[in-house]
Amino acid sequence: MIYLDYNATTTLCDDAREAMLPYLERHFGNPSSVHAAGRETRVAVDDARDKLAAILRAKPHELIFTSGGTESNNLAVLGLARCRSSKKHLISCRTEHHAVFNAIEHLEKREGFAVTWLNVSQDGIVDLGQLADSIRDDTALVSIMAANNETGVIQPLPEISEICRTKGVLLHSDMVQSFGKIDVNLSLVDAASFAAHKFYGPKGAGLLFLRSGLSIQPIMFGGAHENQRRPGTENVAAIAGMAAAAEFVTATQQVEQDRQLHLRKDLWKQIARSFPAAEQNGDTAERLANTLNVSFSGFDSETMLMALDLAGVCASSGSACMVGSVVASHVLLAMGLPMERASSAIRFSLGKGTTVQEIDEAASAIARIVERLSTLKEKSGAYAAA
């Protein structure tokens, strides 16, 4: 199997696994308990928070542990907006992950918020002029992701931050896909979301950065965990694993991203050679080194993905969160791409385990698939004409 879907999830690194094992076995206490067993696990949670704070250059109390990127995004959007309910205007763009997109739509449709959806260029870059013009006196929050999960396109966060700071508006950024791939600068934002399984940590662990002094309304009811901001017993093993994975991925970030960029370029060259009609999406914008989004015009995404799977290549047509559906990407459509191009797109995303041999084998498989599908298409056309 050749795994080229690292933007969907990553393998669990050895460091994370080793960090988790003690809390899956002998250290099982509830970190909220006052007895010795509870104190043991409380120390693990506190140590993980300190490690993550050091990596992110944040204060430990600014970090809220969650169950993953979706919860972090929901807590940021819903929690910050509802906490400022006297301001009923939100700003985002239609290329956001559904964890942000759907949360904002909920506030718009069910809770009386007005929403400005920003336009993006054909490469997926947000319209900065429209952002500046859209901020109003009653704007509660701007939410724009750092890097897109489908195309890898990196948004100009410094410029976005400057606009929001000048206008006195809070800025949240979904950094789930960008952490461990590009440098994180939390001084640019008021809130940011992360998910462990995107950087070689366990599923079921996430993080929300919330700047000191900001209040947020919990979106769940329960105990006073996480300084009364997120109730629920902490997932100690997963939290320990997340901290270890963060140390692991940041230790070799630049070297690894340079390597993946070389592999991505090589994959594209081989695809373009075997299928000249292929088109990269978002290719003239700055992108994550590991992400290649390609439209195979004339072939729908579902057919391509099934053929790739049979050939032993794991890829996707977009977000892995749209379970059981292969539809035209809302991201590519928002970028103004024609339906045919959007519905024929495949995302290849590389990771630490990707090798030169795998890239060559995947490219060969793609060439065979395209040739076979082209032949079938020609035959079906000939039969139809007859």
Secondary structure by P-SEA (a helix, b strand, c coil): cccccccccccccaaaaaaacccccccccccccccaaaaaaaaaaaaaaaaaaaaaccccccccccccaaaaaaaaaaaaaaaaccccbbbbccccccaaaaaaaaaacccbbbbbbbbbcccccccaaaaaaaccccccbbbbbccccccccccaaaaaaaaaaaabbbbbbcccccccccccccccccbbbbbccccccccccbbbbbcccbbbbbccccccccccccccccaaaaaaaaaaaaaaaacaaaaaaaaaaaaaaaaaaaaaaaccccccccccccccccbbbbbbccccaaaaaaaaaaacbbbccccccccccccccaaaaaacccaaaaaabbbbbbcccccaaaaaaaaaaaaaaaaaaaaaaaaaaaaaac
